[in-house]
């Protein structure tokens, strides 16, 4: 099945967490800046149907696409690099593949065959890859394979990639392998053996990489490049160094400076590729500002893994770069405030505070206390999803005087269910894929801060929640001074709250972080950072800015 479409498969070796998602996004970015319609795709070998039921401490955040897909966080990286809105079919999992194969077997589609990994599972994998390329009219589909070479669950995918190269033709399929290049502190020598062994494992599976990208702390020495090329049977100009950088958005520039697209053009017969990177280079420079540095507190329950909030982290960085400063985001475990409320005083040392999304009772009382502290001490506050719900609860308790007010998620017996389960959720009998998901249109009320910040009557933002503010309590909250400034579903669902007279006290039910781009920060994030910067200027005695 030879066609005009091209495929680049990005695999990883040695260990996970090397940044294959950034490499994949960078490849697609370079191609798009050369006039080639390149799109990314992520394959996750786990058996889950999607990322929706995974613990963010283990797997990282769940990224939500416009069409309601609960996807791997790498899709967020892709969207932020490319400025495109992807759909859930850009994320394939083993759960999806096996479900489709089993359903086909039950229908009798295989006409009595013994259903096997090869060819039935590999055929379904290839079908999904080709389907995305064709339906999105991608000239080049850059496919990232999750995990590392040698993982047992990833073998069917690597076999499918191998078959695709045979079926599509050598000139239409390219393999990029990402490895780790450690430097032993005791001798200061750059080690190539991990890369050599990883490529050997890939070859055993039947794949010879065309390009090797070596992640490392420092730039790879030229002699190490030549050694890797010699021992892995890869052209010497197709071995690239990807060292640690000030910002991940610099990766496309570093790869192209080494001649990356020259190699891609040669292998995929795309001719000379000349990307226009002037705009990208200017944007990257805005992220490399050294001073000033503003401290921002992230108060949540998943503080052990920064990837739990990667989109919020990036959105804050986008906003900081847009106003000419760098952020130091510090993760504060909200559980600490439940046993030691006196520690809330530390929040005064930050320009602003964010309470992000989450689920469950653990740490929720600490978040409620932190939100009230930000209200009373005039600390800029931004709540997102769970943070929006807890801000409503905090105001109900501490301002309206509704003792015991809570979310029914946290206290099913609360006398004041300020937050409750969405009505359409009450008949659900499963967790996976059943939340209110995807993009919804939101009406902003004229004369409110939200309306001024967005400069529009309507916006569209992504959601992922099962609980919402109980509309029966909105009049009581508003009579005490809180303003609900945006609604969706014909006014049925509250989407934004704000507190007039406060320097910045706002929260959203929607996940605004998914709409932020490095060259175009989400407006509410920018407004929050501007308020935090103003606080730092007005309160110079506090340690809000760091060197």
C-alpha positions as CSV (number, residue, x, y, z in Angstrom):
1,X,0.0,0.0,0.0
2,X,2.3,2.7,-1.2
3,X,1.1,6.3,-1.1
4,X,2.2,9.9,-0.9
5,X,1.9,10.1,2.8
6,X,5.0,10.0,5.0
7,X,5.4,8.6,8.5
8,X,8.1,9.3,11.1
9,X,8.1,6.9,14.1
10,X,9.7,8.2,17.3
11,X,10.8,5.4,19.7
12,X,12.7,5.6,23.0
13,X,15.4,3.6,24.7
14,X,17.3,3.3,27.9
15,X,14.7,4.9,30.1
16,X,11.4,6.7,30.1
17,X,11.1,10.5,30.7
18,X,13.6,11.5,28.0
19,X,11.2,13.9,26.4
20,X,10.1,12.0,23.3
21,X,7.0,14.1,23.3
22,X,9.0,17.3,23.0
23,X,11.1,15.7,20.2
24,X,8.0,14.6,18.4
25,X,6.4,18.0,18.7
26,X,9.7,19.6,17.5
27,X,9.9,17.4,14.4
28,X,6.3,18.4,13.5
29,X,7.0,22.0,14.2
30,X,10.0,22.1,12.0
31,X,8.2,20.4,9.1
32,X,5.2,22.8,9.5
33,X,7.5,25.8,9.4
34,X,8.8,24.4,6.2
35,X,5.4,24.4,4.6
36,X,4.7,20.6,5.2
37,X,1.4,19.7,6.8
38,X,2.8,17.6,9.6
39,X,0.7,16.3,12.5
40,X,1.6,14.3,15.6
41,X,0.1,11.1,17.1
42,X,0.8,9.4,20.4
43,X,0.7,5.6,21.0
44,X,0.4,4.4,24.6
45,X,0.9,0.7,25.1
46,X,-1.0,0.5,28.4
47,X,-4.2,-1.5,28.4
48,X,-6.3,1.4,29.7
49,X,-8.8,2.6,27.1
50,X,-7.7,6.2,27.8
51,X,-5.9,8.2,30.5
52,X,-9.0,9.2,32.3
53,X,-8.9,6.8,35.2
54,X,-5.1,7.1,35.8
55,X,-3.6,8.6,38.9
56,X,-1.8,11.8,37.9
57,X,1.0,11.1,40.4
58,X,1.9,8.0,38.5
59,X,1.1,9.0,34.9
60,X,1.0,12.8,34.8
61,X,-2.0,15.0,34.0
62,X,-4.9,13.9,31.9
63,X,-5.1,16.2,28.8
64,X,-8.5,16.9,27.4
65,X,-9.0,17.5,23.7
66,X,-11.8,19.7,22.2
67,X,-13.8,16.6,21.3
68,X,-13.7,15.3,24.8
69,X,-10.8,12.8,24.7
70,X,-9.0,12.1,27.9
71,X,-5.5,11.7,26.6
72,X,-1.9,11.4,27.4
73,X,-0.3,14.7,28.5
74,X,2.0,14.6,25.4
75,X,-1.0,15.7,23.3
76,X,-0.8,19.0,25.3
77,X,2.8,19.3,24.3
78,X,1.9,18.8,20.7
79,X,-0.9,21.4,20.8
80,X,1.3,24.0,22.6
81,X,4.2,23.5,20.0
82,X,2.0,23.4,16.9
83,X,-0.9,25.7,17.8
84,X,-3.4,23.1,16.4
85,X,-6.4,21.5,18.1
86,X,-6.0,17.8,18.0
87,X,-8.7,15.2,18.4
88,X,-8.9,12.1,20.6
89,X,-8.0,9.8,17.7
90,X,-4.5,11.2,17.8
91,X,-4.0,9.1,21.0
92,X,-4.1,5.3,20.5
93,X,-4.0,2.9,23.4
94,X,-3.8,-0.9,23.7
95,X,-7.2,-0.8,25.3
96,X,-8.7,0.8,22.2
97,X,-6.9,-1.6,19.9
98,X,-7.9,-4.8,21.7
99,X,-11.5,-3.6,22.2
100,X,-11.8,-3.1,18.5
101,X,-10.3,-6.5,17.6
102,X,-12.5,-8.3,20.1
103,X,-15.6,-6.5,19.0
104,X,-14.7,-7.5,15.4
105,X,-14.3,-11.1,16.4
106,X,-17.6,-11.1,18.2
107,X,-19.3,-9.8,15.0
108,X,-17.7,-12.5,13.0
109,X,-15.6,-10.2,10.9
110,X,-12.7,-12.6,10.8
111,X,-14.7,-15.5,9.4
112,X,-13.6,-18.2,11.7
113,X,-9.9,-17.3,11.8
114,X,-7.8,-17.7,14.9
115,X,-7.4,-14.1,16.1
116,X,-3.7,-13.4,16.8
117,X,-1.4,-10.5,17.5
118,X,-0.1,-10.8,14.0
119,X,-1.9,-10.0,11.8
120,X,-5.1,-8.9,13.5
121,X,-3.8,-6.7,16.2
122,X,-1.0,-5.2,14.1
123,X,-3.5,-4.6,11.3
124,X,-5.8,-2.6,13.6
125,X,-2.8,-0.6,14.8
126,X,-1.8,0.2,11.2
127,X,-5.4,1.0,10.3
128,X,-5.6,3.6,13.1
129,X,-2.3,5.2,12.1
130,X,-3.3,5.5,8.4
131,X,-6.8,6.6,9.3
132,X,-5.5,9.7,11.2
133,X,-3.1,10.6,8.4
134,X,-5.8,10.3,5.8
135,X,-8.7,11.9,7.6
136,X,-6.5,14.9,8.7
137,X,-4.8,15.1,5.3
138,X,-1.3,14.9,6.9
139,X,1.5,14.9,4.5
140,X,3.7,13.6,7.3
141,X,2.4,11.9,10.5
142,X,4.9,12.0,13.3
143,X,4.1,9.0,15.6
144,X,5.5,8.8,19.1
145,X,5.6,5.3,20.7
146,X,5.2,5.5,24.5
147,X,7.5,3.5,26.8
148,X,10.9,2.2,25.8
149,X,12.1,-0.4,23.4
150,X,12.0,-3.9,25.1
151,X,8.7,-3.2,27.0
152,X,6.6,-6.3,26.4
153,X,3.4,-4.3,25.9
154,X,5.0,-2.2,23.2
155,X,6.1,-5.1,20.9
156,X,3.0,-5.2,18.8
157,X,3.3,-1.5,17.9
158,X,7.0,-1.9,16.9
159,X,6.0,-4.8,14.7
160,X,3.3,-2.7,13.1
161,X,5.8,0.1,12.4
162,X,8.1,-2.4,10.8
163,X,5.3,-3.7,8.6
164,X,4.3,-0.2,7.6
165,X,7.8,0.5,6.3
166,X,7.6,-2.6,4.1
167,X,4.1,-1.7,2.9
168,X,4.5,2.0,2.4
169,X,8.0,1.9,1.0
170,X,11.4,2.9,2.4
171,X,11.1,6.5,1.1
172,X,7.8,7.0,3.1
173,X,8.8,5.8,6.5
174,X,11.5,7.0,8.8
175,X,12.6,5.8,12.3
176,X,13.9,8.3,14.9
177,X,15.3,6.7,18.1
178,X,15.7,8.8,21.3
179,X,18.2,7.6,23.9
180,X,20.1,8.8,26.9
181,X,23.7,9.8,27.0
182,X,25.0,9.8,30.6
183,X,28.2,11.4,31.8
184,X,29.9,9.7,34.7
185,X,30.8,12.4,37.3
186,X,33.9,10.5,38.5
187,X,35.6,10.6,35.1
188,X,33.6,13.2,33.1
189,X,33.3,10.9,30.2
190,X,30.2,10.9,27.9
191,X,29.0,7.3,27.6
192,X,27.6,5.8,24.4
193,X,27.1,2.2,25.5
194,X,23.4,2.8,26.6
195,X,22.6,4.0,23.1
196,X,24.4,1.1,21.5
197,X,22.5,-1.5,23.6
198,X,19.2,0.3,22.9
199,X,19.7,0.2,19.2
200,X,20.7,-3.4,19.4
201,X,17.4,-4.2,21.0
202,X,15.5,-2.2,18.4
203,X,17.3,-4.1,15.6
204,X,16.4,-7.5,17.2
205,X,12.8,-6.4,16.8
206,X,13.5,-5.7,13.1
207,X,13.9,-2.0,13.0
208,X,17.0,-0.1,12.0
209,X,16.8,3.5,13.1
210,X,17.6,6.2,10.5
211,X,18.1,9.0,13.0
212,X,19.4,8.9,16.6
213,X,18.7,11.8,19.0
214,X,20.7,11.6,22.2
215,X,19.3,13.3,25.3
216,X,21.9,14.4,27.8
217,X,22.7,17.0,30.4
218,X,25.3,18.7,28.2
219,X,25.9,18.8,24.4
220,X,27.3,15.6,23.1
221,X,31.0,15.7,22.0
222,X,31.7,15.2,18.3
223,X,33.7,12.1,18.9
224,X,30.8,10.5,20.7
225,X,28.5,11.2,17.8
226,X,31.0,9.5,15.4
227,X,31.2,6.5,17.8
228,X,27.5,6.1,18.0
229,X,27.2,6.4,14.2
230,X,29.8,3.7,13.7
231,X,28.4,1.2,16.2
232,X,24.7,1.7,15.3
233,X,25.0,1.8,11.5
234,X,23.5,5.3,11.3
235,X,24.9,8.0,9.1
236,X,27.2,10.3,11.0
237,X,25.1,13.4,10.1
238,X,22.0,11.6,11.4
239,X,23.1,11.5,15.1
240,X,21.9,14.5,17.0
241,X,22.5,16.0,20.4
242,X,19.5,17.2,22.5
243,X,21.0,18.7,25.7
244,X,19.1,20.2,28.6
245,X,17.9,23.7,27.7
246,X,16.4,26.8,29.4
247,X,13.1,26.1,27.8
248,X,11.7,23.1,25.9
249,X,10.6,25.5,23.1
250,X,14.2,25.8,22.1
251,X,14.5,22.1,21.1
252,X,13.4,22.7,17.4
253,X,16.1,25.4,17.1
254,X,18.8,23.2,18.5
255,X,17.9,20.3,16.2
256,X,17.7,22.4,13.1
257,X,21.1,24.1,13.9
258,X,22.6,20.6,13.6
259,X,21.0,20.0,10.2
260,X,18.0,17.9,11.2
261,X,15.7,18.8,8.3
262,X,18.4,18.2,5.8
263,X,18.5,14.6,7.0
264,X,14.6,14.3,7.1
265,X,14.4,15.7,3.5
266,X,16.9,13.2,2.3
267,X,15.3,10.1,3.9
268,X,11.7,10.9,3.1
269,X,12.6,12.4,-0.4
270,X,11.0,15.7,0.5
271,X,13.8,17.8,-1.1
272,X,15.3,20.8,0.5
273,X,13.4,21.9,3.6
274,X,13.9,25.5,4.7
275,X,11.9,26.4,7.8
276,X,11.0,30.0,8.6
277,X,11.9,30.1,12.3
278,X,12.1,33.9,12.9
279,X,8.8,34.1,14.8
280,X,9.6,30.9,16.8
281,X,13.1,32.2,17.7
282,X,11.7,35.5,18.9
283,X,9.1,33.7,21.1
284,X,11.9,31.4,22.6
285,X,13.9,34.5,23.5
286,X,11.0,35.8,25.6
287,X,11.2,32.6,27.8
288,X,14.9,33.1,28.5
289,X,14.6,36.3,30.5
290,X,16.8,36.1,33.7
291,X,15.1,38.8,35.9
292,X,12.8,39.6,37.5
293,X,11.7,36.3,38.9
294,X,8.3,36.1,40.6
295,X,7.3,33.4,43.1
296,X,3.9,31.7,42.5
297,X,2.4,29.1,44.8
298,X,0.6,26.0,43.5
299,X,-1.5,24.7,46.3
300,X,-2.7,21.2,45.6
301,X,-2.7,17.5,46.5
302,X,-0.5,16.1,43.6
303,X,2.6,18.1,44.5
304,X,5.0,15.1,44.3
305,X,5.0,15.0,40.5
306,X,5.3,18.3,38.6
307,X,3.8,16.5,35.5
308,X,0.5,16.3,37.4
309,X,0.0,19.9,36.5
310,X,2.2,20.3,33.4
311,X,-0.4,22.3,31.4
312,X,-0.9,24.8,34.2
313,X,2.8,25.1,34.7
314,X,3.3,25.8,31.0
315,X,0.4,28.2,30.9
316,X,1.8,30.2,33.8
317,X,5.2,30.3,32.1
318,X,3.5,31.6,28.9
319,X,1.9,34.4,30.9
320,X,5.1,35.2,32.7
321,X,7.1,35.5,29.4
322,X,4.4,37.7,27.9
323,X,4.9,40.3,30.6
324,X,8.7,40.0,30.6
325,X,9.4,38.0,33.7
326,X,10.3,34.5,34.8
327,X,8.3,32.5,37.3
328,X,9.4,30.3,40.1
329,X,6.5,28.0,40.7
330,X,6.6,26.3,44.0
331,X,4.4,23.3,44.9
332,X,2.8,23.4,48.3
333,X,1.0,20.3,49.6
334,X,-2.4,21.5,50.9
335,X,-2.5,18.7,53.6
336,X,0.1,20.7,55.6
337,X,-2.5,23.4,56.3
338,X,-4.9,20.9,57.9
339,X,-2.6,19.9,60.7
340,X,-0.7,23.2,61.0
341,X,-2.9,26.1,59.9
342,X,-0.2,28.6,61.1
343,X,1.8,27.6,58.0
344,X,-0.7,29.4,55.9
345,X,1.4,32.5,56.6
346,X,3.9,31.3,54.1
347,X,1.4,32.2,51.3
348,X,2.2,35.9,51.9
349,X,5.6,35.3,50.4
350,X,4.2,34.6,47.0
351,X,3.0,37.0,44.3
352,X,-0.1,34.8,43.8
353,X,-1.6,31.4,44.5
354,X,-3.2,28.8,42.2
355,X,-5.5,26.0,43.3
356,X,-5.6,23.5,40.4
357,X,-8.0,20.7,39.5
358,X,-8.2,17.4,41.4
359,X,-10.5,14.9,43.0
360,X,-11.2,13.5,46.4
361,X,-11.2,14.5,50.1
362,X,-7.5,14.3,50.8
363,X,-6.1,17.8,51.2
364,X,-9.4,19.5,50.3
365,X,-9.7,21.2,53.7
366,X,-6.2,22.6,53.4
367,X,-7.2,24.1,50.0
368,X,-10.3,25.6,51.4
369,X,-8.3,27.2,54.2
370,X,-5.7,28.5,51.7
371,X,-8.3,30.1,49.5
372,X,-9.8,31.9,52.5
373,X,-6.4,33.1,53.5
374,X,-5.8,34.5,50.0
375,X,-9.2,36.3,50.2
376,X,-8.5,37.9,53.5
377,X,-4.9,38.8,52.8
378,X,-5.5,40.2,49.3
379,X,-3.3,37.6,47.7
380,X,-4.1,37.1,44.0
381,X,-5.9,33.8,43.6
382,X,-6.8,31.7,40.6
383,X,-8.8,28.5,41.0
384,X,-9.3,25.9,38.3
385,X,-12.1,23.3,38.2
386,X,-11.7,21.7,41.7
387,X,-10.3,25.1,42.8
388,X,-13.4,26.8,41.5
389,X,-15.7,24.4,43.5
390,X,-13.6,24.8,46.7
391,X,-13.6,28.6,46.3
392,X,-17.4,28.5,46.3
393,X,-17.4,26.3,49.4
394,X,-14.8,28.5,51.2
395,X,-16.9,31.7,50.5
396,X,-20.1,29.9,51.7
397,X,-18.4,28.9,55.0
398,X,-16.4,32.0,55.8
399,X,-18.4,34.8,54.4
400,X,-22.0,33.6,54.1
401,X,-21.8,31.7,57.3
402,X,-23.1,28.4,56.1
403,X,-21.5,26.0,58.6
404,X,-20.6,22.6,57.2
405,X,-21.0,23.8,53.6
406,X,-19.2,21.4,51.3
407,X,-19.2,19.5,48.0
408,X,-21.2,16.2,48.1
409,X,-18.1,14.6,46.6
410,X,-16.3,15.3,49.9
411,X,-19.2,15.1,52.3
412,X,-22.3,13.3,51.1
413,X,-24.1,14.4,54.3
414,X,-23.3,18.1,54.1
415,X,-26.1,20.3,55.3
416,X,-25.3,22.8,52.6
417,X,-24.4,21.1,49.3
418,X,-22.9,24.2,47.6
419,X,-21.3,21.8,45.1
420,X,-23.1,18.7,43.9
421,X,-23.0,16.0,41.3
422,X,-24.2,17.0,37.9
423,X,-27.8,15.7,37.4
424,X,-26.8,13.7,34.3
425,X,-24.1,12.0,36.3
426,X,-26.4,10.4,38.9
427,X,-27.3,7.4,36.8
428,X,-23.7,6.6,35.7
429,X,-22.4,3.2,36.8
430,X,-18.8,3.6,35.5
431,X,-16.0,6.1,35.8
432,X,-14.1,5.9,32.6
433,X,-15.1,8.5,29.9
434,X,-18.3,9.6,31.7
435,X,-17.4,13.1,33.0
436,X,-18.5,16.3,31.4
437,X,-15.8,16.5,28.8
438,X,-14.6,18.6,25.9
439,X,-15.2,22.1,24.7
440,X,-18.3,24.0,25.6
441,X,-19.4,27.5,24.8
442,X,-19.5,30.0,27.7
443,X,-21.4,33.3,28.0
444,X,-19.6,36.1,29.8
445,X,-21.7,38.7,31.6
446,X,-21.1,42.3,30.5
447,X,-19.5,44.6,33.2
448,X,-17.7,41.8,34.9
449,X,-13.9,41.3,35.2
450,X,-14.1,38.2,33.2
451,X,-15.8,40.1,30.3
452,X,-13.1,42.8,30.5
453,X,-10.3,40.2,30.5
454,X,-11.5,38.2,27.5
455,X,-13.0,41.2,25.7
456,X,-15.8,39.1,24.4
457,X,-19.3,38.0,25.1
458,X,-18.5,34.3,24.4
459,X,-15.6,32.0,24.7
460,X,-15.2,28.2,24.2
461,X,-13.2,26.2,26.8
462,X,-12.5,22.6,27.7
463,X,-14.0,20.8,30.7
464,X,-13.4,17.7,32.7
465,X,-15.6,17.5,35.8
466,X,-18.3,15.5,37.5
467,X,-19.5,18.0,40.1
468,X,-20.6,21.6,39.7
469,X,-21.7,24.6,41.8
470,X,-25.3,24.1,43.0
471,X,-27.3,26.9,41.3
472,X,-29.7,27.1,44.3
473,X,-26.9,28.6,46.4
474,X,-25.7,31.2,43.9
475,X,-28.2,33.9,45.1
476,X,-26.9,33.5,48.7
477,X,-23.2,33.7,47.6
478,X,-23.9,36.7,45.3
479,X,-25.8,38.5,48.0
480,X,-22.7,38.4,50.2
481,X,-20.5,39.9,47.4
482,X,-19.3,37.0,45.2
483,X,-20.1,37.4,41.5
484,X,-20.6,34.5,39.1
485,X,-19.6,36.2,35.8
486,X,-20.0,33.4,33.2
487,X,-22.4,30.6,32.5
488,X,-22.8,27.7,30.0
489,X,-25.7,25.6,28.8
490,X,-28.2,28.5,28.5
491,X,-27.3,29.8,32.0
492,X,-27.6,26.5,33.8
493,X,-24.0,26.0,34.8
494,X,-21.7,28.5,36.5
495,X,-18.3,28.8,34.9
496,X,-16.5,31.7,36.5
497,X,-16.5,33.4,39.9
498,X,-14.9,36.7,40.9
499,X,-14.7,38.9,44.0
500,X,-15.0,42.6,43.3
501,X,-12.7,44.8,45.4
502,X,-10.1,42.1,45.7
503,X,-6.8,42.6,43.7
504,X,-7.5,39.3,41.9
505,X,-9.8,36.6,43.1
506,X,-11.1,34.5,40.3
507,X,-11.8,30.8,39.5
508,X,-13.1,28.8,36.6
509,X,-15.0,25.6,36.2
510,X,-13.3,25.0,32.9
511,X,-9.7,24.1,32.3
512,X,-8.3,27.3,30.9
513,X,-4.7,25.8,30.9
514,X,-5.5,23.7,27.8
515,X,-6.1,26.8,25.7
516,X,-2.8,28.5,26.4
517,X,0.0,28.8,23.8
518,X,3.5,30.0,24.3
519,X,3.0,32.9,21.8
520,X,-0.6,33.6,23.0
521,X,-1.2,33.1,26.7
522,X,-4.7,32.3,28.0
523,X,-6.0,35.8,29.0
524,X,-7.0,34.9,32.5
525,X,-3.5,33.5,33.2
526,X,-2.0,36.7,32.0
527,X,-4.3,38.8,34.1
528,X,-3.5,36.7,37.2
529,X,0.3,37.0,36.6
530,X,-0.1,40.8,36.0
531,X,-1.9,41.0,39.4
532,X,0.8,39.0,41.1
533,X,3.5,41.2,39.6
534,X,1.6,44.3,40.9
535,X,1.5,42.8,44.4
536,X,5.2,42.2,44.2
537,X,5.7,45.9,43.4
538,X,3.4,47.1,46.1
539,X,4.8,44.8,48.8
540,X,8.6,45.0,48.4
541,X,9.3,43.9,51.9
542,X,8.0,40.4,51.2
543,X,10.1,37.8,49.5
544,X,7.9,37.7,46.4
545,X,10.7,38.2,44.0
546,X,13.9,36.1,43.9
547,X,17.2,36.6,42.3
